[in-house]
Amino acid sequence: MTIVSPLRSVPTRCPTAPRTLRQADSVICMRVLLWSILGAVPGARPPLLRESGMDSGFTDSMRAASCTLAEWRHTALAALLALIVSPAAALQVEDLYTARVLVADESPAQLRSGARAGLLQVLVRVSGHSEVEMNEAVRSGLRQPDRYYYQYSYAQSEHTLQVGEEQVQARVLQLEFEPSAIAGLLREAGLPVWGSNRPGVMVWIAIDDGTSRDLLLETDTGDTAVSLEGHAARRGLPLLYPLGDLSDSAALSVAEVWGSFLDRVERASARYGADSILTGRVLVMGDQYAGRFSYRVDDTWRDVEAVTFGSETLLRRVVDQMADEMANVYAIDSGRTSVFLRVEAIDSLIDYAELNRYLVGLTPVVDLFVAGIEGEVVRLRLDTEGAPEALIELIELDERLHLLATDGGVLQFRWLR
């Protein structure tokens, strides 16, 4: 069996509104905001966009609430900003719960074996650990893979598979697994869940193919580039590549990458805002690939060195080791707990809405309760999966909240907007 590498919205309330507002369409929000700022008559109501066919729930709710002009402006701006995603250090990984596997045909037997391989692929990616198959609960789940996927399809492939003494044209089996079912299996197994917001990995790799020594760029299509991309996708690691422009050349040379000058690599990486770094060199000697790599996770450097036949084995070893280390830092343990927060600098409805939207979007947060509001300070209780330390690591990764102190079991933060 061959594996192929592959808002929650926050309620916003007008101060006198009788019911919760739905997140408005961006066009409605923009029109309401411009109306309220540029040409509104005090006491007047903004017109509905009847001709557009757009959702009028936002404006209906505001009219029913008899909101003032200032309240209109404040709520419209909050809803509009909620649609804008601010840049953050963490990157969104797509297809976490999608598996693609090569199968010989579309028979029930091939579907079952392909679904088992696909389930294992997803469990490794979501847990962040390459050895999940050693877990008894996981082995039990792999015996009934149809309990965890809700959709599958087939597509043509250029690959072939050996079946007995024959080479047959392979098919690509694509399966979509249910996130809640996967999380349930991992909880039963006592394994962590690593969400889709993951730290970007800055890649600085020099390749010597015997004729030239060059820096690996995103546009490269050689064996090393293809292997790295495939294994990073398999483990759910988002890669960042240097632009290769004059700024990069001035900050870091190919010779410095080859020589593992890690301090220079770190300084050059600061431009890209990556949390983790993978750097190293690959010497291609015919079918042999000699690699020496260093990677930084949680401010700690580790080394990997190997000589293999082909780039696949070399890059698999490097990526698996790095992904396992990253999961130890960022993946969330399955145990549940309550975390108490005190957040300063919430001085407007916009800040309040954005803070709630941000917190409920964090992977470990199961539920959120507001315990109190005192001036510019909001006190909250979060029901989370995993230890508080894991939540702090994730928050620091996104750089939206600054940890001030941990006092009496309460995490004190300042909102950075």
Secondary structure, 3 states (H helix, E strand, C coil): CEEECCCCCCCECCCCCCCCECCCCHHHHHHHHHHHHHHCCCCCCCCCCHHHCCCCHHHHHHHHHCCCHHHHHHHHHHHHHHCCCCCCCEEECCCCCEEEEEECCCCHHHHHHHHHHHHHHHHHHHHCCCCHHHCHHHHHHHCCHHHCEEEEEEEEEEEEEEECCEEEEEEEEEEEECHHHHHHHHHHCCCCECCCEEECEEEEEEEECCCCEEECCCCCCCHHHHHHHHHHHHHCCCEECCCCCHHHHHHCCHHHHHCCCHHHHHHHHHHHCCCEEEEEEEEEECCEEEEEEEEEECCEEEEEEEEEECHHHHHHHHHHHHHHHHHHHHCECCCEEEEEEEEECCCCHHHHHHHHHHHHCCCCEEEEEEEEEECCEEEEEEEEECCHHHHHHHHHHHCCEEEEEEECCEEEEEECC
